[in-house]
Amino acid sequence: MKNHKLLFWQPEKDILKLLNQSTSGKIFVIVSNYIIWIFLFYISFLLISFKTNIFWQLLLATIIGEIIEKYGKSHVLWRRPLFLRHDPTPVGLVDRWYKTGSFPSGHTIKAIYFMLFIIQYPVFPFTYYVLLITPLLFFRILIGFHYPIDMLGGIVFGIFCWLSSFQISFPSAYTLIIRDIFNLIFRL
C-alpha cells in the first residue's frame, strides 16, 4: 500500500486552486506549462545545427512518443488529479487535453528522449538541462496535472522513443533537403 501512495502522491493542499486565485499565479501555471516546449525547440535547433540527420531521429522519436501518449491517455487508466479534485482546466490550456487520462506524461516522454539525445550529441550542458527540466516536470505533479507514476511511465516511454530512433539515418539527399530548409528558415 505504501508504493501505491507514493506512485499516486499528491500534495495535501490544492496548489492549482491556490495559484488560480491570482493573476500572477494563473500566468505562472501557463508559462510553466509551455516554457518546456520553447526550451525543447531550442534544443532541437542546437541538435539539428550540429548534425542535420538528427532531424529524422527527433521526428521519429516525436511520432512514436505522440502515438504512445495519445493511446495511453485515451485508455484512461486513471484521471488526472485536477479532474478528481474538480478543478477547472486553467485558462490558456487546451481543455480537452486535460479531460483524458493522466498516464503517461507526454512532457516527461519528450524531456527524456531529448535528454538522451543531448547525451548522445553534447550540444547543451547536461547538468543545465536537468536543472531546467526537473522543476518543470515536478511542478506538473504539484499542481495536479500528473501523478509520480505518470512521470515514471514517461521516463520508460521516453527511453523507448530514443532507443527506437537514435540510430536512424536517412539518405543524404533527404538530409540535404532538410538542411536547405533549415538554413532558409533560420538564415544560417
Buried (B, 14 or more C-beta within 10 A) or exposed (E): EEEEEEEBEBEEEBBBBEBBEEEEBBEBBBEBBEEBEEBBEEBBBBBBBBBBBBBBBBBBBBEBBBEBBEEBBEEBEBBBBBBEEEBEBBEEBEEEEBEBBBBBBBBBBBBBBBBBBBEBBEBBEEEEBEEBBEEBBEBBBBBBBBBBBBBBBBBBBBBBBBEBBBEBEBEEEEBEEBBEEBEEEEEE
